[in-house]
Amino acid sequence: MNKPLNHSSVKEVFYQYYPPLCLFAGRLVNNEEAAADITEEVFIKLWHKQPDFSKYKNIKAVLYIAVKNACLNYLQQQKRNTARQYAFAYFTQNESEGCIQNEIIRAEILREVYAALQQLPKEQRRVMQLLFTEGLDSKAVAAALNISIHTVKKHKLNGLKAIRKKLGVPGLIIIAALAHV
């Protein structure tokens, strides 16, 4: 049974550490608005895990480690988003008629990739969908499906191999196409 929430300790910790944690996060992600959001999310997550911050032996270390990890997750997501934007730009880089042709090609590739994806075994297909269509990382997929990260990576590798074999196209095209399914 949890002890009653100690609002004064949470408030005190928040006001004491929020500004330096925002500065720290801002230096890591190079985006003040994202840094503030990340820092707030860390406080919210910790509060949900342990509503009485006085139970933490070294709250300062816990907060800095949590903010660092959240910043790394944010940067990884930004990297994935950038890769998707580059892949999309690749397909749409030509002028209007070329752009239309690229969109037709892209749609056909997506149709073929989607059809190949549907032929994968159920577990592989679900892992691939979570990774590529929902943009989750391997750890999040493992948690969502209650399987190990090793199993997620194995399904991803086998799924990409099967699709590549079926379609006879390089893996980068498959990944770029799947990122937009």
Secondary structure as GFF3:
##gff-version 3
##sequence-region A 1 181
A	DSSP	alpha_helix	7	29	.	.	.	ID=ss1
A	DSSP	alpha_helix	32	49	.	.	.	ID=ss2
A	DSSP	three_ten_helix	53	55	.	.	.	ID=ss3
A	DSSP	alpha_helix	59	91	.	.	.	ID=ss4
A	DSSP	alpha_helix	96	118	.	.	.	ID=ss5
A	DSSP	alpha_helix	122	128	.	.	.	ID=ss6
A	DSSP	pi_helix	129	133	.	.	.	ID=ss7
A	DSSP	alpha_helix	138	145	.	.	.	ID=ss8
A	DSSP	alpha_helix	149	167	.	.	.	ID=ss9
A	DSSP	alpha_helix	171	178	.	.	.	ID=ss10
###
